[in-house]
Amino acid sequence: MTSKHESRNSQCYPASHRARRPRLWHVGATNVPYSRYTLHDYIATSSDDIYADRQVRLIIESDDHQTVGICDIVRFEPQHLRAEAGIVIMKPYRRQGYAEAALGQLAHYALSILHLHQLYAVVAADNEPALKLFRKSGFSYETQLRDWLFDGHNYADAVVMQRFL
């Protein structure tokens, strides 16, 4: 990792009672918020085994243990040794190196613990900050998917980015 937070040891921790904010729904694959009950139920019933759950969700913390965002591995496919990576950083903490540090740790975890061959991300084609982040984190542009994302009113293109580990 080459982020300025590398030495500050920002960490990723399992997600707990953090609810998704409506303004972020368009960046994910769900169109409803996670209620506290839903998240509590997920945590209570999660096997803590990515092979069973096919996902792992992590909270990104600063050195002083402030939550700055969330990153996750979803759509885990053990047969093909790949998974989708996702990340959201809260607005006050953006462009401070947390996202790059977290993606670096996520890639290291995916390679050294899960033994994955690749990670991929599906990013809105007009989300330049996210595209730049993933490129900087070793992901390459693979293809564009037309009308892939729907916000309830309009369709938007998405870009598939891929990183071989």
C-alpha positions as CSV (number, residue, x, y, z in Angstrom):
1,M,0.0,0.0,0.0
2,T,1.1,3.5,-0.7
3,S,-1.5,5.5,1.1
4,K,-0.7,8.1,3.7
5,H,-2.7,6.1,6.3
6,E,-0.5,3.0,5.8
7,S,1.6,3.8,8.9
8,R,-1.5,4.9,10.8
9,N,-2.8,1.3,10.7
10,S,-6.4,2.0,9.7
11,Q,-8.2,-1.3,10.2
12,C,-11.2,-3.2,8.8
13,Y,-13.5,-4.9,11.3
14,P,-16.7,-7.0,10.8
15,A,-19.8,-5.0,10.2
16,S,-22.2,-4.7,13.1
17,H,-25.2,-2.3,13.6
18,R,-24.3,0.2,10.8
19,A,-27.3,1.0,8.6
20,R,-27.0,1.8,4.9
21,R,-27.8,5.4,4.1
22,P,-30.4,6.1,1.4
23,R,-28.0,8.4,-0.5
24,L,-25.8,5.3,-1.0
25,W,-28.4,2.9,-2.2
26,H,-27.6,3.5,-5.8
27,V,-24.0,2.2,-5.4
28,G,-25.1,-1.2,-4.1
29,A,-27.2,-4.1,-5.3
30,T,-30.0,-3.5,-2.9
31,N,-32.9,-1.0,-3.1
32,V,-33.9,-1.2,0.6
33,P,-32.0,-0.2,3.7
34,Y,-30.6,-2.6,6.2
35,S,-32.6,-2.2,9.4
36,R,-30.9,-2.7,12.7
37,Y,-33.0,-5.9,13.1
38,T,-31.8,-7.1,9.7
39,L,-28.1,-6.4,10.5
40,H,-28.5,-7.9,14.0
41,D,-30.1,-11.0,12.5
42,Y,-27.3,-11.2,9.9
43,I,-24.6,-11.0,12.6
44,A,-26.5,-13.5,14.8
45,T,-27.0,-16.1,12.1
46,S,-23.8,-15.5,10.2
47,S,-21.6,-18.6,10.4
48,D,-18.4,-16.4,10.2
49,D,-17.5,-18.7,7.4
50,I,-17.2,-17.1,4.0
51,Y,-17.7,-20.5,2.3
52,A,-21.1,-20.8,3.9
53,D,-22.1,-17.1,3.8
54,R,-20.5,-16.2,0.5
55,Q,-19.6,-12.8,1.9
56,V,-17.7,-10.9,4.6
57,R,-18.4,-7.3,5.6
58,L,-15.8,-5.2,7.3
59,I,-15.9,-1.9,9.1
60,I,-13.0,0.5,8.3
61,E,-11.7,2.3,11.4
62,S,-9.2,5.1,11.9
63,D,-6.3,4.9,14.4
64,D,-8.6,6.5,17.1
65,H,-11.2,3.8,16.4
66,Q,-13.7,6.1,14.6
67,T,-15.7,4.3,11.9
68,V,-14.8,5.8,8.5
69,G,-16.5,3.3,6.2
70,I,-17.2,-0.2,5.2
71,C,-15.7,-2.6,2.7
72,D,-16.8,-6.1,1.8
73,I,-16.2,-9.2,-0.2
74,V,-19.4,-10.5,-1.8
75,R,-20.4,-12.9,-4.5
76,F,-17.6,-15.2,-3.3
77,E,-17.2,-18.0,-5.8
78,P,-14.8,-20.6,-4.3
79,Q,-14.9,-22.8,-7.4
80,H,-13.5,-20.0,-9.5
81,L,-11.5,-18.4,-6.7
82,R,-12.9,-14.9,-7.2
83,A,-15.2,-12.4,-5.5
84,E,-16.6,-8.9,-5.8
85,A,-15.1,-6.1,-3.7
86,G,-17.0,-3.1,-2.5
87,I,-16.2,-0.1,-0.4
88,V,-17.9,3.1,0.9
89,I,-16.1,5.8,2.9
90,M,-18.1,8.3,4.8
91,K,-17.9,11.8,3.3
92,P,-15.7,13.5,6.0
93,Y,-13.1,10.8,5.6
94,R,-12.8,10.7,1.8
95,R,-9.6,11.5,-0.1
96,Q,-7.5,10.8,3.1
97,G,-6.1,7.4,2.0
98,Y,-8.5,5.2,4.0
99,A,-10.1,3.7,0.9
100,E,-6.8,2.8,-0.7
101,A,-5.4,1.3,2.5
102,A,-8.6,-0.7,3.1
103,L,-8.6,-2.1,-0.5
104,G,-5.0,-3.0,0.0
105,Q,-5.8,-4.9,3.2
106,L,-8.8,-6.5,1.5
107,A,-6.7,-7.7,-1.4
108,H,-4.1,-9.1,1.0
109,Y,-6.8,-10.9,3.0
110,A,-8.3,-12.3,-0.3
111,L,-4.9,-13.6,-1.4
112,S,-3.3,-14.8,1.8
113,I,-6.4,-16.1,3.7
114,L,-9.0,-16.9,1.1
115,H,-6.4,-17.8,-1.6
116,L,-8.4,-16.0,-4.3
117,H,-7.1,-15.6,-7.8
118,Q,-9.0,-12.3,-8.5
119,L,-11.2,-9.6,-7.2
120,Y,-13.6,-7.6,-9.3
121,A,-15.7,-4.4,-8.8
122,V,-18.7,-3.1,-10.7
123,V,-18.5,0.7,-10.6
124,A,-20.9,3.3,-12.1
125,A,-19.3,4.6,-15.3
126,D,-19.7,8.2,-14.1
127,N,-18.2,7.6,-10.7
128,E,-14.7,9.0,-11.5
129,P,-13.5,9.0,-7.9
130,A,-14.3,5.3,-7.5
131,L,-12.8,4.5,-10.9
132,K,-9.6,6.3,-10.0
133,L,-9.4,4.6,-6.6
134,F,-9.8,1.1,-8.0
135,R,-7.2,1.9,-10.8
136,K,-4.8,3.2,-8.1
137,S,-5.4,0.0,-6.1
138,G,-4.3,-2.3,-8.9
139,F,-7.6,-2.9,-10.7
140,S,-7.8,-2.6,-14.4
141,Y,-10.7,-1.6,-16.7
142,E,-12.2,-4.7,-18.3
143,T,-15.5,-3.8,-19.9
144,Q,-18.5,-1.4,-19.8
145,L,-22.0,-2.7,-19.2
146,R,-24.7,-0.6,-20.8
147,D,-27.8,0.3,-18.7
148,W,-26.6,-2.0,-15.9
149,L,-27.6,0.1,-12.9
150,F,-31.1,1.4,-12.2
151,D,-31.8,4.1,-9.6
152,G,-35.6,3.8,-9.8
153,H,-35.9,6.4,-12.6
154,N,-32.9,6.0,-14.9
155,Y,-30.5,3.4,-16.1
156,A,-26.7,4.1,-16.0
157,D,-23.7,2.3,-17.4
158,A,-21.3,0.4,-15.2
159,V,-17.6,-0.6,-15.6
160,V,-16.2,-3.9,-14.6
161,M,-12.8,-3.6,-13.0
162,Q,-10.6,-6.6,-12.2
163,R,-7.5,-7.2,-10.1
164,F,-5.5,-10.4,-10.4
165,L,-3.9,-11.3,-7.0
